[in-house]
Amino acid sequence: MNIITLMIPMALLLGIGFVFAFLWATSKGQFDDLETPAHRILSDDNERKKS
């Protein structure tokens, strides 16, 4: 039963940490453009062959 007194605060701290990291990443613009990196992979080979 004593382990619950340790696990509940650890779970809360971990959850708060994930929320803080998500809010920080959102404010820094990490999720603004999700399409361009996927398309960049396809166009990199074409640009290298032209050079």
N, C-alpha and C positions, 0 to 999 in steps of 0.2 A: 504494500500500500504506500510505502514511502517513495517508491519510484514515480508515482503520479505527481507528487509535489515537485519533482524535477522535470518531468516530461511536459507538463502543461505550460510552464513558463518558457521552456525551450521551443515548443511548438508555436507559441505566440510570438516569440522573438523572431523565429524563422519566417513566419507569415508576414510580420511587419517588415522584415528585411526584403522579402520579395515584392511587397507592395511599394516600398520605397524605391527599389531598383526599377520597377516598372514605371513609376511616375517620373523618375529621373530620366530614363531612356526616352519616354514620351516627350518630355519637355526639351530634350536635346535634339529631337527630330529623327530618332532612329527608325521610326515607323512611317515616315512621310512618303517615301517612294519604294514600294515593294516590287514594282514591275521592272524597272531598269536593270537591276543586277542580273535578273534572269535572262534578259535580252542581250546583255553585254557579253555573256558567255558565247552566244551564237555569233556575234559580230567580231569578236577578237580574231578568230582564225582568218576571216576575210581581209582584215586590215593588215595582218602580218604577211600574207601572200602577195599583196600589192606592193609592199615595200621592197 
